[in-house]
């Protein structure tokens, strides 16, 4: 393995070389990439050796918080956005447990609204996934007991319309900037895998340590998966064709200050709209085509959130600019003939993000560590179906 010296190598997002790399590496490498660093080099115009050294330096400095192959976890495990109503005195402890001790909670965010509104008492928001065959509801009930929450609302995604990050390339967008075409509609159908596919997938998805960042990135992972390199790549390509591979990504630290005390973003906004029943897909495709949107979904908020059914996430350095983007999307929806009876913005405060565990065996081990019989956490008949055996 070549020795790379990263002392003195710029690790700031504002460095022009780093910015050019990040504009590609954050969220432009869709699917399984056999040579991801070569692809970043080709698209950014930066020499591949420089790409590797710069990503290494940014990862060591904390500018990049992780480098990994993402999965379309919505197609591998039952999941939902979960809003938690919890007494303020227990809020921080609940946050800590969800982030540090529950492998199945991913994004953990404390949110607030600018004014008291329906749902504003739901301060803790998490993404929650449970491996195939286990019950999302039962896991949420376990968490409710464990952290002392008063209530929770599970909101599975019925469809996705945008799923990316790309904070660097989203800087300086004009409110209302959007693609000419409507956003694609992504489904959340669960895909069953063979033991070999799980074996490759669980190795594929692990984040990379700095010392692992080499041009021939996957050869050591094939060895760890105990398969030959050609088999590893063949299985990965097949999984990609089946829609369960997301993108190869360098995830920026976008909550805390990074190198040179830079902040990639300051405001994390969760937009809500309640659109007429039957127009959810139309609305989602219109919202998702706006460049500022990193995530857009059809989720049912229920009476707790006044019938909200379209949710989207945007980030920015200036609150008023984020609100201007929201206002432009509102105008566009109306111009597209899609009214909405209610809308709101939930602002993110304290926030931590980690990949959710999706391996069935990991759930069995977690139950054992908590003194729970895994059999009691299996999905009931009303939660199972052709997509979730």
Order of alpha helices (4+ residues) and beta strands (2+ residues): alpha-beta-alpha-alpha-beta-beta-alpha-beta-beta-alpha-beta-beta-alpha-alpha-alpha-beta-beta-alpha-beta-beta-alpha-beta-alpha
